[in-house]
């Protein structure tokens, strides 16, 4: 039984590792980096970089409640829902608040009552240097530049608790040589550099 459980955990770890982006998007003037080291074999930590158009990139960061296989499965569900929304025609025109609202409904309808996720999404357009974002209960990210730091805290409550939540979005003009930085723990971090 123990061997079978270890085999199942090993398979879950391999599946989860496949969910993280394998290739980084190529958007002019944007460099992306991320690392995630789970405290256990599998976890609910999640990040993603999704190229929506030649000039648009989405950066997503999430943390699923709990640990282990159940958190990893919910993370997989969230990733599938996010990518299905962003990789369809016309997604460039989808606001981050509406996107987060759809993800919230997906989690409420498809998960147990005691499960939720904190979530942050930002969409950057290198042509206009504008970044739109929504923060759903995640620790705020920061946009750092020579002119100072912008606290990216507009949004709403965590995903998966209450179906009729409303979310806010905000847009910021991204200065040259800016850094979008998000560190949730010592071993989980991501950032994008915009030149």
Helices and strands as residue ranges (DSSP letters): H 2-19, E 30-36, E 45-51, E 56-64, H 68-86, G 91-93, H 96-110, E 117-125, E 130-136, E 141-145, E 148-152, E 155-156, E 170-173, E 178-183, E 188-194
